[in-house]
Each structure stands twice: as C-alpha cells, then as structure tokens.
C-alpha cells in the first residue's frame, strides 16, 4: 500500500519540488500534452493529469498565505502559465506552417517564424490568466476555482482583443463525445472553458495535506460536474424532440482542388468544369427528385471573378435544375473612388444564372487577407505576407441571406465560424448556418479537423443546423444538436446529398449569449475575494 501511495505521489512531488528550467520544462510538457484533448484526437482524459500538474507547479512556486509579495506571486504565475501556454499552442497549432509550403519557393523561409511566433504570442494570454490566479492562490480548493476563472477569462480576452483569435479554446476539449458538447447550448464555448479547467484541475487537491475527506471532496466535485454535463447532454440528444427536416434538399460540392493548383491561370477551365460536373451529377443519398434544392460550393470556389468572367453565370444556369439555387464563395471586385477593392464574398445565384444577393466577409484574417499595421510592416518588407491583389476589404455587417424557395441562412466565411458571437449576430434568426471555407492550405493536418469541430460547436450553441462546404474537406451537414447527418472525409472529391435539417427553438445561449458564463465569473470572483480578504474563511 505504501509503495502504491508513493507511486501515486510521484507526479505531484515532481511538480512541487521542481524549480528553474525543470519547472518551466514540466509546464511546457503539460501544455503540449494538453493539446491532445483537442480534435482530431479528443483524448480529454489527459487533462486529468495535465491540469493538476499545472496546479502543482503553481503550488511549488507560490507560497500560500501572505508571506510572498504580490509581485513575486504574479511573476511566478506568469512564468509557469506562459510555458504551459507555449507548449499548448505549439502542439495545437504547428500545422499553420503547412500554409507556407504551398508556394515553398517564396514563403518556406517564413515557416519557422510563423510556427513559433503565434504560440509565443498566444501564450501571453494563458500567462496573464495564471498570473491573476496567483494573486488568489491558497492551499485550499479555491485556488482551482481561481485558475478556472482566470484561464477562461483569458480565453474570452483572446477571442476579442486585436480582432480576436478564439482558436483551440480550452472548452473544445469537450468537442467529443458529443453529449459533453451539449452544455454549450447553455453556457457557450467560454463557459465550457470555465468548466473544463475546473473539472480537470479539481483532482489536484488529492495531493493536498488535508484530511482525506477534504481531498476526496475535490475529486467528487469534479466527477459530479462531469456527470452532470453527461446527463444533460444525453437527455438533450435522446429525449428532447428532434426538429426533423425541412422540405428542402441540399447538395454540397467538395472538389478537393490542391491549393498550389487553384490559382494557376491555365487551370481555371478544368477547375470550373469540375464544379459543374459535380453540380449536375446524378442524385444520391437521401436526395429527392423534384424538390427545392440548394447547391453549395466552398469559399472562393472558382479561380476568377465570377461576375466578370464571360459566360460563367450562363454555364452555371445550364448546370442548375429548376427549383435549385446555388450558394458559392467567390472573390468580388468593385471599382471605388479610392481604387480597386476586393471582397471575400458569398453569392446567391438563382436557376437563371442571376445573382440574387451577395454577402461580403466581415471579419478578415490578419496576414492572410489583410496586413495589420501596413504602414509599419511594409517598411520592413513584409507586405508579401498577404498574397492577394491588394488587400481585401471587409463587409459592413453580418446579415441573413434569403433564398426564394429555402430557409434563410447566416453566412460564415471560413474563419468567421470560430467566433461564437458571429453565429448570433444577425437581427433575424436564420433557418441554418452556412460555413464556406478553404482549408486546402493546411493539407492533412489537425487544422481542418479543429476548424470543423469549432463550426459544429456553433450549431450546438445556437440550436441551428450547419451546412459546411470546404474545398478539401471536411464538408458536412450537421443538425441543430451537432450530429453529423452527412459528411465527406478530408482530401476526397464528391458531393453530399441530403435533406436540410430544421432548426430547434432558441437555446439558452442563443437567447442570453455569455450570460451564464458572466454569472459564473462574477460569483467565482466574489467567492475568491471573500476568501482572500476574510481570514476567517480560510480556516479548515
């Protein structure tokens, strides 16, 4: 028994006694391993080791009580959190470097800088969260609450500051199994981040020098919260009535065009032919003859300006059966008084080849679609980071598009789908969410799987179906509970035929946004402040 207990305490002791580079290395390793909780792996149980390890590393660096100055506590928390975040983001985002190999002769030299620079910067948010948690650190379970509060707040800040980058938030550890993800319909993804840190870090109290009953309470609380999420999710999936399907069919076209081939001028003919051939391919799946149908092409589908290419819209009209509309991503050009302007857009085209509506992407990708701080970076010779004819211009606002014979939809172009606020940004609640994207830049890496999981989370949050068309995948039809009705695997060519799911009634999250997360954050802060400034509350 003693040998077993000793083995059980090996990890806590290693973290508690580590110092210097050993402490930083353990924090880096814990962060890196934590990334395996994310798609495509979904090994969320690893967080039962890595988050307690983060707690124990902070325990070893921060003295409980008031003996250590606030500055020293913040500095220790910041250092450990930064190394944890650096490991987490490096392991979770290394695939970004693949984009620089598409035109390796021009951009390969930048790959090491990009792969390292983004994790280096994003780790600052994690560091800020652990630094603030350090101010409320103690030798009780409340330190875990402090960590959950400030790490989830750091996720929220990361999703909003400097245009935001809420990729791989801690809450995405609950992407699968699907029944755990259902809690997003109540709390949203930031609430899931709070729960993820709280649930997975609470077992750290098993190593505290407390009575066994007090230590077991932390583990019991963790398992009870996880069981509550699982119970809610199973009830929502199996007992809450499904919305069923609309009377509209959908066909999603996935052409799987390699990014290196897409913009070669000589290729535009066969690329366009590929789209047209897939568009009028014989119906399959659960498709029905004679019903209204939406055909969806991915982001910037054709390698030319759709409305400026002679005969393009006419050929589309010949490929579209009656009672069918085309939704496609395309680059839009407009000559303004300030010069030429390009937009990353979504076109709604009727069976006659007429453009009925156009949506311009609102939230552009920094360095991919526009160059931040252009006045400075151009002087440094970095304008080539944006490989476009000038920079793209942003659209005015998120809005619903309305086909003539199908439910309305809210377009989310590529990276817009990772922002939970955008999925509920329109004045009118749509019938479904539409995500068109081109993840061909990232090949067969975790990137497209992570992107799909984040888009699917928007469906769960809002109680809206998701139709997703991706050039190289993952294309899918997802119902309002996040269940995949039909999909095509990564790097495959083909179509998805099926019926369009109906939406569910508004979820709690769709109605109140981050309200539950905000309430949890306020209550947690009040509890932590009471504990910190009321000495009597710190008694065992």
Secondary structure, DSSP 4 states (H G I P E B T S, - for coil): -HHHHHHHTHHHHHHHH--HHHHHHHHHHHHHHHGGGSTTT--GGGHHHHHHHHHHHHHHHS-STTSS-HHHHHHHHHHHHHHHHHHHHHHHHGGGGGGGGTTHHHHGGGHHHHHHHHHHHHHHHHHHHHHHHHHT--SSTHHHHHHHHHHHHHHHHHTTGGG---TT-GGGGGSSSHHHHTTHHHHHHHHHHHHHHHHHHGGGGGGSSS-HHHHHHHHHHHHHHHHHHHHHHHHHHHTSPP--EEEEEEEEEE----HHHHT-GGGHHHHHHHHHHHHTSPP-TT--TTS-EEEE--TT-SSS-GGGSTTHHHHHHHHSPTTEEEEEEEEEEEEETTEEEEEEEEEEE-TTS-EEEEEE-SSPPBTTTB-TTHHHHTTTT-GGGS-SSS-B---S---EE--SSS--EEEEEGGGGG-TTGGG-SSS--SEEEEEE--GGG-SSHHHHHHHHHHHHHHHHHT-EEEEEESSS-EEEE-TTS-EEEEE-TT--EEEEEEEEPPPSPPHHHHHTTHHHHHHHHHHHHHHHHHHH-GGGG--
